[in-house]
C-alpha cells in the first residue's frame, strides 16, 4: 500500500520533547537540518519510512467539533503543504503541541523528527508527505575499528536503532477536505497512556471510503471463516477454503458489495448467514468502524487482501493441496488399516 522507492527526503527538523508531568521541558532547534549525505539520507528513509510498508489501515484527521482546522496537527500540516517555506516554524508548533498532550507521567521523553518527503507512493499514487516521528527507546551499540596491531573496541550509549521506529505518522498531501490520508505507527506503549499519540495528538479516525470498506469486509470474512466458524459449526478445512475461494471470487467479479446478496451467494445457509452478520456487527462495535451494507468494491483492496486468502490444505509435512475450484471433487475419509485420514481427489487431465 505504501512504498518509497521514488521518495526523497527534502527537509528535516529535530526537536526534543520532555515529559510535562515530570516537569521536563521541550527544546526547539533554530533551523532545519540539511541532509546532503546520500548514505545518511538512505538510512533516515529506512528508519522513517520502512515500517510503513506493512501498514494496512489508512486514517484521516478528525475533530469532535467537525471543523478540521481545530485539529492542530491537520492545521499545521495544511500550512506546510500550502507554503513549504513555513516548514520549520510549523514543525516547532507541532513540537509544542505534542509537549502539551504529553501529560501522562509514564510517557517517555525523546526526539521529535518532522520530515518532508517528495514522491511517496500510497495506493498506487505518488504524493508529497509530511512525516512526524518520535524516538523514545535508546540502545547501546558496540563499535569495532581497526588499529595498529589489530582492532579496537568501543561503544555508543543512548543511540537509536534505525530498525525500531517507536512512533510515527505519514500525512499525505491528498484528500484535504476529508482530513488528508494518514498512516500511523506506535510500537512502544500498548497500555492506556499510549493513546496520546493517535487519539490525543493526532486525533485520527479510520478512513471510511470504498478501499477501507472493501478491505474491512474481506478481513472480517477471512477471520469469520478461519476463526469463528469452528466455534459454532462442524466444518472441514476443505469447506473453509471453499468459502474463502467463493468470497474472493465474489469480490473479483462484482462491481459493488451487497451484504444480503453476498450472504446468500457465498454462505447460503441461514444459520451461517446470521452468524456472519452478528460477527460483522461485533467487529464494527469493537473497532468503532461501521461498514456499509452496500458499497462500490475497490479493486486495489481486493488485490491486497487476496494475498492473505490461503487456498492451501496442508497435510502433515508431506503434502499441500491447492483448492481453487469445485470442492465436491475432493473427498475426505479415514483408513482403518493405516489409522490415518485421507483425501481423494478427482480430475480429468494431468498437466
Long-range contacts (C-beta under 8 A, 24 or more apart in sequence): 1-55, 1-56, 1-58, 1-122, 1-123, 1-304, 2-49, 2-52, 2-53, 2-55, 2-120, 2-121, 2-122, 2-170, 2-183, 3-53, 3-120, 3-121, 4-45, 4-49, 4-50, 4-52, 4-53, 4-117, 4-120, 4-121, 5-121, 6-119, 6-120, 6-121, 6-126, 7-45, 7-49, 7-117, 7-118, 7-119, 7-120, 7-121, 8-41, 8-117, 8-118, 8-119, 9-35, 9-41, 9-44, 9-45, 9-48, 9-115, 9-116, 9-117, 10-116, 10-117, 10-118, 11-84, 11-87, 11-88, 11-115, 11-116, 12-44, 12-113, 12-114, 12-115, 12-116, 13-87, 13-88, 13-91, 13-92, 13-113, 13-114, 13-115, 14-111, 14-112, 14-113, 14-114, 15-91, 15-92, 15-95, 15-111, 15-112, 15-114, 16-109, 16-110, 16-111, 16-112, 17-95, 17-98, 17-99, 17-102, 17-109, 17-110, 17-111, 17-112, 17-134, 18-99, 18-102, 18-109, 19-102, 19-105, 19-107, 19-108, 19-109, 20-99, 20-100, 20-102, 20-103, 21-102, 21-103, 21-104, 21-105, 21-107, 22-105, 22-109, 24-109, 25-99, 26-95, 26-96, 26-99, 28-92, 28-95, 28-96, 31-88, 32-87, 32-88, 32-91, 43-162, 44-115, 44-162, 45-117, 46-162, 46-163, 47-133, 47-160, 47-162, 47-163, 47-165, 48-113, 48-115, 48-131, 48-133, 48-165, 48-168, 49-117, 49-120, 49-131, 49-170, 50-163, 50-165, 51-165, 51-168, 51-185, 51-187, 52-168, 52-170, 52-183, 52-185, 55-183, 55-184, 55-185, 56-215, 56-304, 57-183, 57-206, 57-207, 57-212, 57-215, 58-122, 58-123, 58-181, 58-182, 58-183, 58-206, 58-207, 58-211, 58-212, 59-181, 59-182, 59-183, 59-184, 59-202, 59-204, 59-205, 59-206, 59-207, 60-175, 60-178, 60-179, 60-180, 60-181, 60-182, 60-204, 60-205, 60-207, 61-179, 61-180, 61-182, 61-202, 61-203, 61-204, 62-179, 62-203, 62-204, 62-205, 63-203, 68-179, 71-179, 71-203, 72-97, 73-97, 73-132, 73-171, 73-201, 73-202, 73-203, 74-179, 74-180, 74-203, 77-130, 77-171, 77-180, 78-176, 80-116, 80-130, 81-128, 81-130, 81-173, 81-176, 84-116, 87-114, 87-116, 94-132, 97-201, 98-134, 98-201, 101-196, 101-200, 101-201, 102-196, 103-196, 104-193, 104-196, 106-189, 106-191, 106-193, 107-189, 107-193, 107-196, 108-136, 108-137, 108-188, 108-189, 109-136, 110-134, 110-135, 110-136, 110-166, 111-135, 111-160, 117-170, 120-170, 120-172, 122-172, 122-174, 122-181, 122-183, 123-211, 123-300, 124-300, 125-174, 127-172, 127-173, 127-174, 127-181, 128-172, 128-173, 129-170, 129-171, 129-172, 129-173, 130-170, 130-171, 130-173, 131-168, 131-169, 131-170, 131-171, 132-168, 132-169, 132-171, 133-165, 133-166, 133-167, 133-168, 133-169, 134-166, 134-167, 134-168, 134-197, 135-160, 135-165, 135-166, 136-166, 136-167, 136-188, 137-161, 137-164, 137-166, 137-188, 167-197, 169-202, 178-207, 179-205, 181-207, 205-288, 206-287, 206-288, 206-289, 208-289, 208-290, 209-298, 210-295, 210-296, 210-297, 210-298, 210-301, 211-298, 211-300, 211-301, 212-289, 212-301, 213-257, 213-291, 213-292, 213-295, 213-298, 214-251, 214-257, 214-295, 214-297, 214-298, 214-301, 214-302, 214-305, 215-298, 215-301, 215-304, 215-305, 216-283, 216-289, 216-291, 217-257, 217-280, 217-291, 218-247, 218-248, 218-251, 218-301, 218-302, 218-305, 218-309, 219-305, 220-279, 220-280, 220-283, 220-291, 221-247, 221-276, 222-247, 222-305, 222-308, 222-309, 223-279, 224-275, 224-276, 224-279, 224-280, 228-275, 228-279, 229-272, 229-275, 232-271, 232-275, 233-271, 233-272, 233-275, 236-332, 237-313, 238-313, 238-323, 238-327, 238-330, 238-332, 238-343, 239-327, 241-310, 241-311, 241-312, 241-313, 241-323, 241-327, 242-323, 242-327, 243-267, 244-309, 244-310, 244-311, 245-309, 245-311, 245-323, 245-324, 245-325, 247-309, 248-302, 248-305, 248-306, 248-309, 251-297, 251-302, 252-302, 252-306, 254-297, 255-296, 255-297, 256-294, 256-295, 256-296, 256-297, 257-294, 257-295, 257-296, 257-297, 258-293, 258-294, 259-293, 259-294, 260-293, 313-343, 315-343, 321-345
